[in-house]
Amino acid sequence: MGKRLAVVGAGLMGSGIAQVAAQAGYDVTLRDVGEDALERARAAIAKSYDRFVEKGRLEATARDESLARITTTTDIEAAADADIVVEAVFEKIEVKREVFTALDRICKADAVLATNTSAIPITQIAAVTARPESVVGTHFFSPVPMMRLCELVRGHKTSDDTLARARSFAEEVGKTCIVVNRDVAGFVTTRLIVALSVEAARLVESGVATAEDVDTACRLGFGHAMGPLQTMDMTGVDIMVNAARNIYTDTQDEKFHPTEGLLRMVTAGDLGRKSGRGWYPYGGE
Ligand SMILES: NC(=O)c1ccc[n+]([C@@H]2O[C@H](COP(=O)([O-])OP(=O)(O)OC[C@H]3O[C@@H](n4cnc5c(N)ncnc54)[C@H](O)[C@@H]3O)[C@@H](O)[C@H]2O)c1
């Protein structure tokens, strides 16, 4: 596959994907709707490369060459010559559909059109294009330069060739892939973490154990790096509740139904680290 990548959406994930791809030798065009987002992305990428250089994991020349391979733009037409496009805009179906409608019009006939959605069925995104066989999920994890997994997700019409090319891309940028053969809500990873998190919340809410003890059980008993409630605070309680709702709507399976306590936390604004309080207090409290 050629080595021209377009990334649409220069937020946390888009900038991380641009960073690892440029380091792997891709010429990257990073697109966002505003210059401010692009500026933040450029600064975040440069800072992250600098940290790798400081740790001796990247040569200063490789950093400079990688940075030089990234071009930023507000013009979506810049995706025209890309061999692969990774979309990483807001997790909203309307926004993603708008982006894919444009990509379908703009991109080369043999381009791979990938989405970094964490939960939206690929088929729903692919359906707005005239080439659903070229659309695939490449679900990277945050922070992209550190996390080694890429969850490859097949839509209903994704071709074997598209999946294979998405896999090559993910492997070239240093990731190990798992394949999700049917784009069920939440794929594999979000389903697992939501089931664990909802059960963890249920155990605490029903007085069976404290939040600290549930997290300690997962860390010391299962070797998890973080407990599910600590993870939820980091991800955002609202994000987790939203994911749980989506999976519950798709499956009607009670184990994904957000607990009453989780819903109350969201209403009260206890969203985790970002609001200063979630399952635990933050910010010097
Ligand atoms: N944050 C995570 O931990 C994480 C992990 C895995 C997957 N994801 C998924 O990755 C995607 C991006 O998430 P994020 O956390 O990077 O979001 P973010 O909010 O940090 O960034 C989204 C960016 O998209 C831009 N944008 C919006 N509409 C656009 C358009 N039409 N064209 C170009 N840019 C546009 C926004 O300006 C913003 O800069 C979402 O689908 C999310 O579910 C996120």
The ligand as an SDF file (V2000), in Angstrom:
LIG
                    3D

 44 48  0  0  0  0  0  0  0  0999 V2000
  -10.6340    9.4730   23.5440 N   0  0  0  0  0  0  0  0  0  0  0  0
  -10.4710    8.1570   23.5900 C   0  0  0  0  0  0  0  0  0  0  0  0
   -9.9590    7.5830   24.5630 O   0  0  0  0  0  0  0  0  0  0  0  0
  -10.9020    7.3160   22.4070 C   0  0  0  0  0  0  0  0  0  0  0  0
  -10.4380    6.0000   22.3210 C   0  0  0  0  0  0  0  0  0  0  0  0
  -10.7830    5.2370   21.2070 C   0  0  0  0  0  0  0  0  0  0  0  0
  -11.5980    5.7680   20.2230 C   0  0  0  0  0  0  0  0  0  0  0  0
  -12.0470    7.0480   20.3450 N   0  0  0  0  0  0  0  0  0  0  0  0
  -12.8860    7.5680   19.2540 C   0  0  0  0  0  0  0  0  0  0  0  0
  -12.0710    8.3850   18.4240 O   0  0  0  0  0  0  0  0  0  0  0  0
  -12.8510    9.4450   17.8670 C   0  0  0  0  0  0  0  0  0  0  0  0
  -12.2120   10.7830   18.2170 C   0  0  0  0  0  0  0  0  0  0  0  0
  -12.1440   10.8910   19.6180 O   0  0  0  0  0  0  0  0  0  0  0  0
  -11.2060   11.9650   20.3380 P   0  0  0  0  0  0  0  0  0  0  0  0
  -11.1650   11.5820   21.7650 O   0  0  0  0  0  0  0  0  0  0  0  0
   -9.9580   12.1440   19.5730 O   0  0  0  0  0  0  0  0  0  0  0  0
  -12.1150   13.2770   20.1690 O   0  0  0  0  0  0  0  0  0  0  0  0
  -11.6760   14.8050   20.3260 P   0  0  0  0  0  0  0  0  0  0  0  0
  -12.8870   15.5190   20.7930 O   0  0  0  0  0  0  0  0  0  0  0  0
  -10.3930   14.9270   21.0770 O   0  0  0  0  0  0  0  0  0  0  0  0
  -11.3610   15.2330   18.8140 O   0  0  0  0  0  0  0  0  0  0  0  0
  -12.3060   15.2870   17.8010 C   0  0  0  0  0  0  0  0  0  0  0  0
  -11.8200   16.3160   16.7920 C   0  0  0  0  0  0  0  0  0  0  0  0
  -12.6090   16.2130   15.6220 O   0  0  0  0  0  0  0  0  0  0  0  0
  -12.7550   17.5210   15.1080 C   0  0  0  0  0  0  0  0  0  0  0  0
  -13.8710   17.5460   14.1450 N   0  0  0  0  0  0  0  0  0  0  0  0
  -15.1940   17.5760   14.3880 C   0  0  0  0  0  0  0  0  0  0  0  0
  -15.8770   17.5540   13.2200 N   0  0  0  0  0  0  0  0  0  0  0  0
  -14.9420   17.5040   12.2250 C   0  0  0  0  0  0  0  0  0  0  0  0
  -14.9990   17.4530   10.8040 C   0  0  0  0  0  0  0  0  0  0  0  0
  -16.1760   17.4530   10.1850 N   0  0  0  0  0  0  0  0  0  0  0  0
  -13.8380   17.3860   10.1270 N   0  0  0  0  0  0  0  0  0  0  0  0
  -12.6530   17.3850   10.7560 C   0  0  0  0  0  0  0  0  0  0  0  0
  -12.5330   17.4320   12.1050 N   0  0  0  0  0  0  0  0  0  0  0  0
  -13.6630   17.4960   12.8240 C   0  0  0  0  0  0  0  0  0  0  0  0
  -12.9350   18.3880   16.3200 C   0  0  0  0  0  0  0  0  0  0  0  0
  -12.6630   19.7570   16.0220 O   0  0  0  0  0  0  0  0  0  0  0  0
  -11.9130   17.7620   17.2670 C   0  0  0  0  0  0  0  0  0  0  0  0
  -10.6540   18.3880   17.1600 O   0  0  0  0  0  0  0  0  0  0  0  0
  -14.2670    9.2610   18.4130 C   0  0  0  0  0  0  0  0  0  0  0  0
  -15.0090    8.5130   17.4930 O   0  0  0  0  0  0  0  0  0  0  0  0
  -14.0280    8.4690   19.6840 C   0  0  0  0  0  0  0  0  0  0  0  0
  -15.1470    7.7050   20.0710 O   0  0  0  0  0  0  0  0  0  0  0  0
  -11.7110    7.8420   21.3970 C   0  0  0  0  0  0  0  0  0  0  0  0
  1  2  1  0
  2  3  2  0
  2  4  1  0
  4  5  1  0
  4 44  2  0
  5  6  2  0
  6  7  1  0
  7  8  2  0
  8  9  1  0
  8 44  1  0
  9 10  1  0
  9 42  1  0
 10 11  1  0
 11 12  1  0
 11 40  1  0
 12 13  1  0
 13 14  1  0
 14 15  2  0
 14 16  1  0
 14 17  1  0
 17 18  1  0
 18 19  2  0
 18 20  1  0
 18 21  1  0
 21 22  1  0
 22 23  1  0
 23 24  1  0
 23 38  1  0
 24 25  1  0
 25 26  1  0
 25 36  1  0
 26 27  1  0
 26 35  1  0
 27 28  2  0
 28 29  1  0
 29 30  1  0
 29 35  2  0
 30 31  1  0
 30 32  2  0
 32 33  1  0
 33 34  2  0
 34 35  1  0
 36 37  1  0
 36 38  1  0
 38 39  1  0
 40 41  1  0
 40 42  1  0
 42 43  1  0
M  CHG  2   8   1  16  -1
M  END
$$$$
